Amino acid sequence: SYHDAATYSEALGDGGANAVLRFSDGGEGKFDENRGLADAIKLLAPIKSKHASISHADLWALAANVAIEVMGGPRVPTRFGRVDASSSAESVDSAAGRLPGFFFSFLHSPKMHL
């Protein structure tokens, strides 16, 4: 959810939580900074199938908020209404200045980033 939302740029008027990184044919789905996130997306696929009316972006936000609470953090209210991108063409051009570099690859394992 963070990587989806963190691309938002008020100055540029684009990016944000639109679930575009679920597309693996290009754009945000191919950013090095998003390596390993396809596994998390796959884990949420059965929930998305069961609840087709919720957008991917809203589901990811809800999942992140639930995870925070389950791990002992505060309850974070989820507001719904995000609209999913329809293709990778809706991606931002670059992660530069939007997402942190892929320095979380502890011992070259992208799954550790999850």
DRENROMI-260526 format. One record per atom (N, C-alpha, C): x, y, z. Coordinates in steps of 0.1 Angstrom, whole numbers, padded with zeros to 4 digits, always signed. Atoms other than C-alpha are relative to their C-alpha. Last residue first. Example, Ala and Ser with C-alpha at 12.3 -4.5 7.8 and 13.67 -1.06 7.14 Angstrom:
! residues 2
-0009-0011+0000;+0137-0011+0071;-0008+0011+0008;+0009-0012+0000;+0123-0045+0078;+0009+0012+0000;
//
This chain:
! residues 114
+0014+0001-0003;+0079-0074+0022;-0001+0001+0015;+0005-0013+0001;+0115-0062+0016;-0015+0000+0004;-0002-0007-0013;+0128-0095+0028;-0006+0014+0001;+0011+0004-0008;+0113-0111-0003;+0001+0006+0014;+0011-0009+0001;+0138-0091-0024;-0012-0003+0009;+0012+0008+0000;+0167-0112-0010;-0012+0010-0001;+0004+0002+0014;+0201-0097-0019;-0013-0008-0001;-0007+0012+0006;+0214-0100+0016;-0005-0004-0013;-0009+0007-0010;+0189-0075+0029;+0005-0013-0006;-0002+0014+0006;+0172-0060-0002;+0009-0009+0009;+0006+0010-0010;+0159-0030+0018;+0003-0014-0005;-0011+0003-0009;+0182-0006-0001;-0005-0010+0011;+0002+0014-0005;+0159-0006-0031;+0011-0003+0009;-0007+0010+0008;+0158+0032-0035;-0001-0014+0006;-0014+0002-0004;+0132+0051-0016;+0006-0010-0009;-0002+0011-0008;+0101+0060-0037;+0015-0001+0005;+0013+0004-0005;+0090+0093-0051;+0001-0012+0009;+0006-0011-0007;+0121+0113-0060;-0013-0004+0006;-0009-0010-0005;+0130+0088-0086;-0007+0011+0006;+0001+0001-0014;+0103+0061-0090;+0009+0011+0006;-0012+0004-0007;+0100+0070-0127;-0003+0000+0015;-0011+0003+0008;+0074+0076-0154;+0012-0006+0007;-0009-0011+0000;+0043+0074-0132;+0013-0004-0008;-0011-0001-0009;+0020+0046-0141;+0007+0013-0001;+0003-0010-0010;-0013+0050-0159;+0011+0002+0010;-0002-0013+0006;+0001+0032-0190;-0003+0011+0010;-0013-0005-0005;+0003+0001-0167;+0003+0014-0006;-0011+0006+0007;-0034-0005-0173;+0013+0007+0005;+0005+0010+0009;-0069+0002-0159;+0012-0007-0008;-0005-0002+0014;-0057+0021-0129;-0005-0012-0008;-0011+0008+0005;-0079+0014-0098;+0004+0005-0014;+0003+0005+0013;-0101+0041-0083;+0013-0007-0006;-0011-0001+0010;-0098+0048-0046;-0004-0007-0013;+0003-0009+0011;-0131+0053-0028;+0011+0001-0010;+0002+0007+0013;-0127+0038+0007;-0003+0010-0011;+0010-0007+0008;-0114+0054+0039;+0000-0006-0014;-0002+0002+0015;-0096+0030+0062;-0012+0008-0007;+0012+0001+0008;-0093+0040+0099;+0003-0001-0015;+0000-0010+0011;-0060+0031+0114;-0013-0001-0008;+0010+0002+0010;-0062+0012+0147;+0000+0011-0010;+0013-0006-0002;-0029+0017+0165;-0010-0004-0011;+0001-0014+0003;+0000-0007+0163;-0014+0005+0003;+0000-0008-0013;+0002-0041+0180;+0000+0015-0002;-0014+0000-0005;+0012-0062+0149;+0001+0009+0013;-0003+0013-0004;-0025-0069+0142;+0014-0001+0006;+0007+0003-0012;-0032-0032+0141;+0003-0014+0006;-0006-0009-0011;-0005-0024+0116;-0007-0003+0013;-0013+0005-0004;-0015-0054+0095;+0006+0008+0011;+0003+0012-0009;-0052-0043+0095;+0014-0006+0005;+0005-0005-0012;-0041-0009+0081;-0003-0011+0010;-0011-0007-0007;-0019-0024+0054;-0005+0005+0014;-0009+0010-0005;-0047-0048+0044;+0012+0006+0008;+0006+0007-0011;-0072-0019+0042;+0009-0011+0006;+0000-0009-0012;-0049+0001+0021;-0006-0006+0012;-0013-0001-0005;-0043-0028-0002;+0001+0009+0012;-0003+0012-0007;-0080-0035-0005;+0014+0000+0006;+0007+0000-0013;-0087+0001-0013;+0004-0012+0008;-0006-0010-0008;-0061+0001-0041;-0006+0001+0014;-0013+0005-0004;-0074-0032-0055;+0007+0010+0010;-0011-0002+0009;-0109-0017-0056;+0013-0006+0005;-0010-0008-0005;-0137-0032-0036;+0012+0002-0010;+0004-0014+0001;-0167-0044-0055;+0010+0009+0006;-0003-0007+0013;-0151-0078-0063;-0004+0015+0000;+0006-0013-0002;-0151-0090-0027;+0003+0009-0012;+0012+0001-0008;-0145-0127-0030;-0008+0013+0002;+0010+0008+0008;-0121-0123-0059;-0013-0002+0008;+0005-0009+0011;-0103-0095-0041;-0010-0008-0008;+0009-0010-0007;-0099-0117-0010;-0007+0009-0010;+0012+0006-0004;-0085-0145-0031;-0010+0009+0007;+0009+0003+0011;-0061-0121-0048;-0012-0008+0004;+0012-0007-0002;-0046-0107-0015;-0010-0004-0011;+0006+0004-0013;-0018-0132-0013;-0014+0006+0002;+0005+0013+0002;-0010-0127-0050;-0007-0005+0013;+0013-0001+0008;-0006-0090-0044;-0006-0013-0002;+0010-0006-0009;+0019-0097-0016;-0013+0001-0007;+0004+0011-0009;+0039-0120-0039;-0011+0005+0009;+0010+0009+0007;+0038-0093-0066;-0004-0011+0009;+0014-0004-0004;+0054-0069-0041;-0010-0009-0007;+0005+0008-0011;+0088-0087-0044;-0015+0003+0004;-0004+0014+0001;+0105-0060-0064;-0006-0007+0012;+0012+0008-0003;+0086-0027-0061;+0003-0015-0001;+0005-0002-0014;+0117-0005-0057;-0012-0008+0003;-0008+0008-0010;+0132-0021-0088;-0005+0002+0014;-0010-0008-0008;+0103-0005-0108;+0008-0010+0009;-0014+0003+0004;+0087-0030-0132;+0010+0007+0008;-0001+0014-0003;+0051-0029-0117;+0014-0005-0003;-0004+0002-0014;+0055+0009-0116;+0001-0015+0004;+0003-0010-0010;+0056+0011-0154;+0004-0004+0014;-0008-0012+0001;+0057-0021-0175;-0004+0010+0012;-0005-0003+0014;+0041-0054-0183;+0008+0013-0001;-0014+0004+0002;+0038-0065-0147;+0006+0003-0013;-0002+0003+0014;+0005-0047-0139;+0015-0003-0001;+0004+0014+0002;-0002-0048-0101;+0002-0005-0015;-0011+0008+0000;+0018-0016-0098;-0003-0015-0001;-0006+0002+0014;-0011+0003-0111;+0012-0009+0001;-0003+0014+0003;-0030-0001-0078;+0006-0003-0013;+0009+0005+0011;-0043+0034-0079;+0002-0014-0004;+0005+0014-0002;-0028+0049-0047;-0011-0003-0011;+0010+0003-0011;-0009+0079-0059;-0005-0014+0000;-0003+0010-0009;+0008+0092-0090;-0011-0003+0010;+0002+0014+0004;+0001+0124-0107;+0005-0009+0011;+0014+0003+0002;-0003+0162-0102;-0003-0014-0005;+0001+0005+0013;+0034+0170-0107;-0015-0004-0004;-0006-0010+0010;+0036+0193-0077;-0002-0005-0014;+0009-0011+0002;+0012+0172-0057;+0005+0010-0010;-0007-0013+0000;+0032+0141-0063;-0010+0011-0003;+0008-0012+0001;+0018+0107-0054;+0009+0012+0000;-0004-0006+0013;+0043+0078-0059;-0008+0013-0002;-0011-0009-0001;+0040+0070-0022;+0004+0006-0013;+0003-0013-0003;+0005+0056-0025;+0012+0010-0001;+0010-0005+0009;+0013+0024-0043;-0003+0015+0002;-0007-0003+0013;+0046+0019-0025;-0010+0004-0011;-0008-0012+0000;+0028+0024+0008;+0006+0003-0014;+0008-0012+0000;+0000+0000+0000;+0009+0013+0000;
//
